[in-house]
């Protein structure tokens, strides 16, 4: 079942539901947009897809329509009857899990299959930590296609030297490759947000981008970006010496946003 704006409004009215600002609920109510997301995710028969924040089930329905097996996670218990109604005729019928993705037992939810895709319209307030948690802790998720606030998406996919490049960019690059693959205007959401959104495709690497110890690597990354206006020799004083910069082939006059994840890895190794 695809949902238009009018159908979504009627559905919410019948169930006595008002979108929750605290939960960051901006429901997608444009059939073309959810079909576009499913197409960009490249899902189809034989694929196993986990969706975070199923909402009114519009994207869930579009994913199921491709023939993929879908597990939809939804935190708001008030939306569970809505999902039952919207997904009643979906084939194959998605599995709906009531839970918080930040505390989810991922091993239990994804049990039975080794490779998954995560496709979701993520609430703006949890998008970055959720994506990073999945990359850190859920190796079964091999690919993500997420709809997020434009600034968030640009940070996740940013390259060294750009103004959006920061700690999340390095963390994503350590585990995966990431690209912005589409833009989404506010008019496709209910209620309409005051910001624009983007679609980001994140593909997990077979192995991390650098063999450096991740604890040491990200302690340096945090220190460097904690003083991003400083040259690295000042930002990393007490952690990295002149000889370490030389061994790593990194200029001490550089700033944090100029270093790739491989550069950070060489510094950590040095």
C-alpha positions in Angstrom: 0.0 0.0 0.0 1.5 3.3 -1.1 0.5 6.4 0.9 -0.3 9.8 -0.4 -0.4 12.8 1.9 -4.2 12.7 2.0 -4.3 9.0 2.8 -1.6 9.5 5.5 -3.6 12.3 7.1 -6.7 10.2 7.1 -4.8 7.3 8.6 -3.4 9.3 11.4 -6.8 10.8 12.2 -8.5 7.5 12.3 -5.9 6.2 14.8 -5.9 9.4 16.8 -2.1 9.9 16.2 -0.2 13.2 16.0 3.4 13.0 14.8 5.8 13.2 17.7 8.4 16.0 17.6 10.3 14.3 20.4 10.7 11.2 18.3 11.6 13.2 15.2 8.6 11.9 13.2 8.4 13.2 9.7 6.6 10.6 7.7 7.3 10.1 4.0 4.0 10.5 2.1 5.1 10.5 -1.5 4.8 7.1 -3.4 7.4 8.1 -5.9 10.0 8.9 -3.2 9.7 5.6 -1.4 9.9 3.7 -4.7 13.0 5.8 -5.6 14.6 4.9 -2.2 13.9 1.2 -2.8 15.4 1.4 -6.3 18.5 3.2 -5.1 18.9 0.5 -2.4 19.0 -2.1 -5.2 16.8 -4.5 -3.2 14.8 -7.4 -4.7 13.9 -11.1 -4.3 16.4 -12.9 -2.1 17.6 -9.7 -0.3 17.1 -9.3 3.5 16.4 -5.7 4.5 16.1 -4.1 7.9 14.3 -0.8 8.1 14.7 1.5 11.1 11.7 3.7 12.0 9.0 2.2 9.9 6.6 5.0 10.7 3.4 4.7 8.6 4.8 1.9 6.6 5.1 3.7 3.2 8.8 2.8 2.7 8.2 -0.6 4.3 5.6 -1.3 1.6 7.8 -0.2 -1.2 10.6 -2.4 0.0 8.3 -5.4 0.3 7.0 -4.8 -3.2 10.4 -5.5 -4.6 10.2 -9.1 -3.3 12.7 -8.5 -0.5 12.3 -10.0 3.0 11.8 -7.0 5.3 12.2 -6.6 9.0 10.8 -3.2 10.1 11.7 -1.8 13.5 9.5 0.8 15.1 9.9 2.5 18.5 6.4 4.2 18.8 3.9 1.6 20.0 1.0 3.8 18.8 2.1 3.2 15.2 2.0 -0.6 15.5 -1.8 -0.8 14.7 -1.2 1.5 11.7 1.5 -0.8 10.4 -0.7 -3.8 10.8 -3.3 -2.0 8.6 -0.9 -0.7 6.0 1.0 -3.9 5.6 -1.9 -6.2 5.7 -1.8 -7.0 2.0 2.0 -6.8 1.5 3.6 -9.8 -0.1 5.9 -10.9 1.3 4.6 -9.7 4.6 7.2 -7.7 6.5 8.0 -8.6 10.1 7.5 -5.7 12.5 9.6 -5.4 15.6 8.7 -3.0 18.4 12.0 -1.7 19.7 14.6 1.1 19.9 17.3 0.7 17.3 19.9 2.2 19.7 19.4 -0.6 22.2 18.2 -3.3 19.8 19.4 -6.9 20.1 20.7 -6.9 16.6 21.9 -10.5 16.7 18.4 -11.7 17.5 16.7 -9.5 15.0 19.0 -10.5 12.1 19.4 -14.1 13.1 19.2 -16.6 10.3 20.9 -14.6 7.5 24.5 -13.4 7.1 24.0 -10.4 5.0 21.5 -7.5 5.3 20.8 -4.1 3.9 19.6 -1.3 6.1 17.2 1.1 4.4 15.6 3.9 6.4 14.2 7.4 6.8 16.1 8.2 9.9 15.0 10.8 12.5 17.4 13.7 12.4 18.2 13.5 16.1 19.6 9.9 16.0 20.8 9.5 12.5 24.5 10.0 13.0 25.0 7.8 16.2 22.8 5.1 14.8 24.7 4.8 11.5 28.0 4.8 13.4 26.7 2.2 15.9 25.7 -0.1 13.0 29.0 0.3 11.3 30.8 -0.5 14.6 28.7 -3.3 16.0 26.6 -4.9 13.3 28.8 -6.4 10.6 25.9 -8.4 9.1 24.7 -5.1 7.7 26.7 -4.8 4.5 25.1 -1.8 3.0 23.0 1.2 4.2 20.8 3.6 2.2 19.5 6.2 4.6 17.4 9.4 4.2 18.8 12.0 6.6 19.0 15.8 7.1 21.2 17.3 4.3 23.9 18.5 6.7 24.0 15.1 8.4 24.3 13.3 5.1 27.0 15.6 3.9 29.0 15.0 7.1 28.7 11.2 6.7 29.9 11.2 3.1 32.4 14.1 3.3 35.9 13.9 1.9 39.0 15.4 3.4 39.4 19.1 2.9 35.7 19.9 2.9 34.0 22.0 5.5 31.6 19.1 6.3 34.5 16.7 7.1 34.8 15.7 10.7 34.8 12.8 13.2 31.8 11.0 11.7 33.3 11.3 8.2 36.5 9.5 9.4 34.5 6.9 11.2 32.4 6.1 8.2 35.5 6.1 5.9 37.2 3.6 8.3 34.5 1.0 7.8 32.9 1.9 4.4 32.6 4.1 1.4 29.8 6.7 1.4 28.2 8.9 -1.3 25.2 11.2 -1.4 23.0 9.6 -4.1 20.0 11.8 -4.1 18.3 14.9 -2.7 14.8 15.0 -1.1 12.7 18.2 -0.6 10.6 18.9 2.5 7.3 18.6 0.6 7.4 14.8 0.6 7.1 14.6 4.4 4.3 14.9 6.9 4.7 17.2 8.7 7.0 19.2 6.4 10.4 19.8 8.0 12.2 23.1 7.7 15.3 21.4 6.3 16.1 19.5 3.1 17.2 15.8 3.2 19.6 13.7 1.2 19.9 10.0 0.5 23.3 8.5 1.5 24.5 5.1 0.3 27.1 3.5 2.5 28.8 0.2 1.5 30.9 -1.6 4.1 34.4 -2.5 3.1 35.7 -6.1 3.2 38.2 -4.8 5.8 38.8 -1.5 7.5 40.6 1.2 5.5 43.6 1.0 7.7 45.1 -1.8 9.9 45.8 0.7 12.7 44.4 0.0 16.1 41.0 1.7 16.1 41.1 2.8 19.7 44.4 4.6 19.2 43.3 5.9 15.8 40.1 7.5 17.0 41.6 8.9 20.1 43.9 10.9 17.8 40.9 11.8 15.5 38.9 13.2 18.5 41.9 15.2 19.7 42.6 16.6 16.3 39.1 17.7 15.6 38.7 18.9 19.1 41.1 21.7 18.1 40.4 21.8 14.3 41.6 25.4 14.0 45.0 24.4 15.2 47.8 22.8 13.3 48.2 19.1 14.2 51.5 19.7 16.1 49.5 21.8 18.5 46.2 19.8 18.5 48.1 16.5 19.1 50.8 17.9 21.4 51.7 15.2 24.0 50.2 12.5 21.7 52.3 12.7 18.6 55.9 13.9 18.4 58.0 15.3 15.5 59.5 11.9 14.8 56.0 10.4 14.6 54.8 12.9 12.1 57.9 12.2 10.0 57.4 8.4 10.1 53.8 8.8 9.2 54.5 11.1 6.3 52.1 13.7 7.7 52.9 17.4 7.8 52.7 18.7 11.4 51.4 22.0 9.9 48.3 20.2 8.5 44.9 20.5 10.2 42.6 17.7 11.1 40.2 18.2 8.2 43.0 17.7 5.7 43.8 14.1 6.7 42.3 11.0 5.2 41.5 8.0 7.3 44.6 6.4 5.9 46.7 9.4 7.1 45.2 9.1 10.6 46.0 5.4 10.5 49.7 6.0 9.7 49.8 8.6 12.6 48.3 6.0 15.0 50.8 3.4 13.8 53.7 5.8 14.3 
